[in-house]
Amino acid sequence: MNLLFARILFVIGFTVVGFQTLLPRNMGLVGAMWGLLLALVIIFAEIGMRKVSVKGLSSAVFGLILGLIMAKLVTDALSLAPISIEQLNIIRTTLTLIFCYLGMVIGLRGKDEFNIIIPYVRLRRQDQAEEVVIIDTSVIIDGRIVDICKTKFLSGRVIIPKFVLKELQQIADSTDPIKRQRGRRGLEMLHTIQKEAGLDIVLHEEDFPETQEVDLKLIKLAKLLEAKILTVDYNLNRVASIQGIKVLNINELANALKPVVFPGEQMHLKLIKEGKEYNQAVGYLEDGTMVVVEDARRLIGQEVRVVVTSVLQTQAGRLIFTKLEK
């Protein structure tokens, strides 16, 4: 509403200025029309620039300033040569255009490397670097981050990007009941984190309009802020690690905290369902670890004692193979 009000005032102001400019020539109505037309053209141009980020604009301005400085230095050096004023003016204009163009292009291409906007300027001592952690949508929906925050395993600043919150809202508004339930759970978890975690949680406004995928936006933001990514997404974990970004994976933490078992150990569990292979049965430990029991299909639904034969560590977690105790 404020933006619309500003546009209306802008149009009225330009119309009045155009009317008063040509009023002495008895062409006030024509001037008003020209002012109205010019104001509408500027407003449409402004609407078309909505996808231009402040970071990209500041990088272009930085490159433009650098180009002007380079053109000034070069033309000052050429002015020492025996060149006429007319030729020197032509050379100055040409070099200014060339250096300004090259500076803007280089600035736009390397905009992710410029920390010239106030939110990205981190004034701190080198020996007191602040740890920054970015959380993604999967972590919020997962919910375990609430307990992790309460145990103080996370420290420093926790950042929730605006595009992650937008994706969470889209999931919560989905027509699919399962997705809608997951999205609403994520919003509840986010509210709990902000209220009870006791951490420095910041909602970050930066977006990357030229990038559509949320995972790629997370990677770009992590590079920009020199931050870590907290996730449970295996694919995001791998892609970010390849690009040199530190990743904190809650699933890997959970697997590391599971009790270690060795071949020959005995355990007591209830068989729940059939296994993939012939005559196998499957049970679960209290921490969710899957236990496969050989030759135990007939005992599904019963509690049995088994002996560990081998342990297999997979990306999904730890898998324990056992046999019935004789």
N, C-alpha and C positions, 0 to 999 in steps of 0.2 A: 504493500500500500504506500509506503514511503517512497519507493522508486517511482511509482506511477505519479505521485504528487510532484516529485521533482521534475519528471518529464513534462507534465502539464505546465508548470511554472516556466520551464525552459522554452517551450513553444510560445507561451504568451509573451515572454520577454523578447524573443526574437521578432515576433510579429509587431510588437510595439516599437522596437528599434527600427525596423524596416519602414513602418508607417511614418515615424518622425523624421527619418532620413530624407524621404522624398516628399514630405509635406510642403516644404517651401516651393517646390515646383508644381504644386497642385496634383501630385501623383501619389498621395498618401496611401490610397487603396492598393495601387500597384506595388508600392514598397512593402505594405503589409503582407501581400500575397507572396512576394519574394522572400520575406523573412520567415513566413510560415513554411514555405517549401524548403528553405535551407535548414530550418530546425528539424523538419521531418527527415531530411536526408541524413543529418547528423545522428538522429535517434536510431534510424535503421542501421547505420554503420555501427553504432554502439551495441545494438542488439546482436549484430553479426560477430562482434568481438567477444561474446560471452565465454567462448572456449579458450580465450587467450589468458593464460595463467599469469599471476603477478611475478612468479619466478622467471618465466620466459621473457616477460616485458623488461624486467630488471636486467636480465642477462643481455638483451638486445641493446639497452641503454648503455650498459657497461662497454659492450663492443663498439658502440657508436662513439663514445667518449675516447676510447683507446684509438679508434681510427682517426678522429680529429687531431689527437696529439701527434700521432705518427705523421699525418699529412703536414702538420705545422712544422715539425722538425725537418722533414725532407725538403719542403719548399724554402725554409730559412737557409738550409745548406745550399740549395740551388741559386738563391738570390745572390750569393757571393760570386757566381759565374757571370761573365759578360753577356747577359741576356736582356733583351728589351722588356719594358714594362708590360707591353701587350702579350708577348710570349709567356712572360712569367705569370700573368693572370690566368692565361689558358692552362698552363701547367698546374698552377695551384688549384684551379677548379677541378681539373681532371683527376689529380692525385687525391683531392678531398673526397670526391665521389667514390674512387676505387677503394681507398682505405676505409671509408665509412661502411661501404658494402661488405668488404671482407671482415671487418670487425664485428658487424652485426651477425653475419653468417656464422663466424667462429663462436661468438657468444651464444647463439641459439643452439648450435650443435653441442656445446659443452656446458649447457645450462645446469646439468645435474652436479657439476663440479664447482659451481659458484655458490658460496655461502655469503651472499651479500644482502639477503633479506633479514630483517631483525629477528624473526622467529628462529632462524638457523644459525645465528651468531652465538656461539657458546663461549662466554668469557669465564674461564675457570683456570685454576692452576694446573700445570701438567701433571703434578704428583697427586692431584685430587680429582681425577677424571670421573665423571658421573656415568654410571651404568644406565643405559637406556634399553628398554625391552618393548618390542612391539608385539601385540597379541593379535591373532587372526580370528576369523569367525568360528573355525572348528574348535578352538580352545574355549571360547565363550560358551558354545553349545554343549561341549563336553562336560563342563561343570566342575571338574576336579581342581581347576585353578583357584576356586574359592578356598578350599582346604590348604592348598599350597601357599596362598597369600597369608592365611591365618598363621601358618607355621613359620613365617618370616624367611622362607627359602628365597623369595624374590626380594631384591633390594633395588634402590635407585628409583628412576622414573619409569612408570608403565604407561605406554602410549596406546590409545585406541584410535586408529585412523577413522576419519569421517566416512570413507568409502566402505569400511568394514561394518560400521553401524548401519549404513544404507543397505548393504547386502543382508544384514540381519533383519531389518525391517521388511525387506522384500520377501524373505523366507517366511516371516511371521504373517504376511498378508497373502501367502500362497493359497491357491484353491485346493491343493493336495493336503488332506488332513494331517498326514504324518509330517510333512514339511512345516505346516503351520504350527504344529505342536512343538517341533524342534526350535522354530524361530521364537516362539513365545517363551520357551524354556531359556533360550539364550538371552532374551531381554531381561528375564527375572534374574539370571545369573549375573548379568552386567550390573543391574541395580544392587545386587548383594555385594559385588566387588567394590563398587563405589562407596557403599555405605559402611561396610564392616571390615574391609581388608586393611585399612590403616596405611595404605601406600600413597605415593604421589602419583595419582592417575590423571592423565591429561587427554582430552579429546582433541586430536590433531586435525586441522582444517585442510591440510595439503591434499590435493587430488591431482591425478595425471590424466587429463581428458583425452590425450592421444592414445592411452592404453586402456583396453577394455577389460582384460582379465584381472581379477582382484589379486591373484598370486603375484603377477608381475608388478602390480602397484606396490605390494608389500616389499618386494625385493628392491625396487627403486627407492622407496622411502627409507628402508634400512641402510642402503648405501649413502643416501643423503644425510642421514642423522648419525651414521656410524653406530647403528644399533643392532641388537640381537633380535631374532624372531622366535617367539614362543608359539608352538604349534603342536598338533597331533596328526597333521597331514603328511603322509610319507612322501608324496610327490613334491610338495613344497619344500620339504626337508632336503631332498636330494638336489633340486634345482638351485636352491639358495646356497647349499654347501659348495656346489660346483663353482659358483660365482664368488666364493670367498667370504660369505656371510655366516656368522656364527648362529647356530640354530639350537634352541632348547626344545627338545621333544619330550612331552610328558609321557608318551608311551615308553620311550627308552628309559626314562627315570623310573617308571613303574616296574619295568622288567628288571632293572638293576636292583630294585628293592625287594624282589621276590626271594624267598629263602632258597638257598643252594642245596640241591640234593645230589647224591652220588650213587653210582651203581652199587647195588647190594643193600641199600637202605630199605626199610620196611615202612609202609604207611597204611592207613585205614581210610577208605572212602566208599561212597555209594555210587553204584553204576547207574547212569542216567539213560543212555541210548546206545544204539549200535555204532560201531566204528565203520570206517570206509572199507577196510579190508575184511576178508572172510573171517567170521567167528570172533571179531573184535568187539569190545565194549568200551564205552567212554565214561569217565567220571571227572569231577572238577574239585580242585582244592579250594580252600576258603578265599584265596586271593584271585581265583578265576583261572588258574593254570590248568590246562587240559591234560588229563592222564589217560593214556590208551592202555588197555589191559588185553593181553593176548588170550585166546581160548576162553573167553568169559561171557559170550553172548547169552548163554542160558541163564546167567545170574543177574541179568538186567533188573533193576529195582531193588536189589539186595545190597547190603553193606558187606564188603569183603576186605581181607588183608592182602596186600600185594607187595612184591619186591621189585625195586627199580632195576631195570636192565640197561637203559641208556637215556640220555637227555639230549634233545635237539633244540638248538637256539635258532629261531627264525625271526624275520622282520615283524611278524605278528605277535611274537612272544615266545615263551619257553614251552616246549612240548616234551612230556615225560612218557616214556614207554616202560611198561611193567609186565609182570606175569603173576599169576596167582601163587600165593604162598602155599607150599606143600605142607 
